[in-house]
Amino acid sequence: MDSIKIGLDFGTHQTKICVKRTPDEGHGEPNYEFFKFKDLEDNSHYFLPSVIQINDDDTLSYGFVDKKRLKAEMKEPTRQEVELEGEFDVEMEAERLFSQYGTSDNSINDIKVLSDMLTIRLSNIKRRNKEKRHEVEKIYNEERKRYIDSKNVFRYFKQSYFIGGYWEQSRKYSARLLCIWYLAYVIFLLEEQFGTEFSINMGVPTDDEKYAKMQQLAVEILASAYYLVEDVYENDMKSFLNEKIEDLISKTDQKKYSDNLKDEYYINVFPEAYASLIALSSQGRITPGMCLTADIGGGTTDISFFTVQKEGLKIYKFWSIPHGLNSIAKYSGFEYQEGNFENRIKHNVIGLFNQKKHDVVDKLVKDLIKRIQKTGVPVKNLMDKLNGRVLVYAGGGSTFHELTSPIYLFTDVNLVDDSIWREQNVKEIRKVANLSPLLSTAFGLTQSENDDDVKLKSYDTLLEFFPDGERSEKQEISKDVC
């Protein structure tokens, strides 16, 4: 019997799946294939948009917006024009009035009296204008809230669930519920093709400090989705898709984390940054030393600091920045899913995004300096080891040249390509080769057996990069001895 492991890259904008099949009960050579999703015209794609739609019959559909079935929505409101009273410069207006209406009986001091009167008048005008603006804004916000609550297409629920923040399209129903229903649909699709005997490795956007919490959140929604599929609907996808949304809410059991729950459904959860690295680590194409990888996705950018040594890859630190292609589009004035991305992003937004990456790495280097100084290694030696080192870009953002600039000292920029599948048995490799930056995380998720393997290495082990001759002979005198 084949052993099947699913690498589930549940994305903010789209989900990717890699299937690792190992024959002979896990003892043969594995082969890989990327799962294909059918769109509304029955065309195949390697991506399933992270979208849920409420249909006109109050059922749900997933992945693609079907305007023919979409439940009617309110028209998006616009702000009303407000007619404001004209404001003026007090001194200039006082001089104008004095010049126009003043007589020989008036003295120059009368301008001050006139200015005082005009100051009071201007204050009243500003107050009335402010009240008018406030009233118009209040009406607009109320209409905007009704419009948002009437939205029947939901996006960004994965981002909202794991990272939080204000994501308009997932206010009507909780992001947690939307994630559970979406993942249930994905599990139905997987079971339709592979049966029920498979395990899932899923990635989450997280840094090392929040990993345990994010891991638990992921287990909860996956287990809740499994329960819907197998216990509530008994693997009947048709019944699930025909369910009215209010009934679906009542039937959704939101599971709470436990180790038993995790084991029951064969769930492993890895940081997305870690998963993208695993796909790169076994290729032998990165020179030994300290390196970075930056995986730019739709909702987050994951940055990892790692080393390549004879013993293999060691991860020291990883971060997940809640800024990706979605935020770049948003601050450029359009929605990511509208398309024509590269020609619409603004240069200042690109600059701010690249600065956020630089700030993370600058903090890393400063932390390394503090730690390495305590060991007797001169700071210059550390900087020499970092200068010009490898930076690997992956994710959808790596396909845009403007977003793949060097970060601080890491100037040897590399892009993920299909060489990550070198010597691997990947089905239809010619078709997926150009998609490797986007599919690499799903592939990497199939490479790890157990999420207990995710361990950060101590910075002390970096001393392996500094021979004894590079240590400073000057010893720091303890303040307790002075």
Order of alpha helices (4+ residues) and beta strands (2+ residues): beta-beta-alpha-beta-beta-beta-beta-beta-beta-alpha-alpha-beta-alpha-alpha-beta-alpha-alpha-alpha-alpha-beta-alpha-beta-beta-beta-alpha-alpha-alpha-beta-beta-beta-alpha-alpha
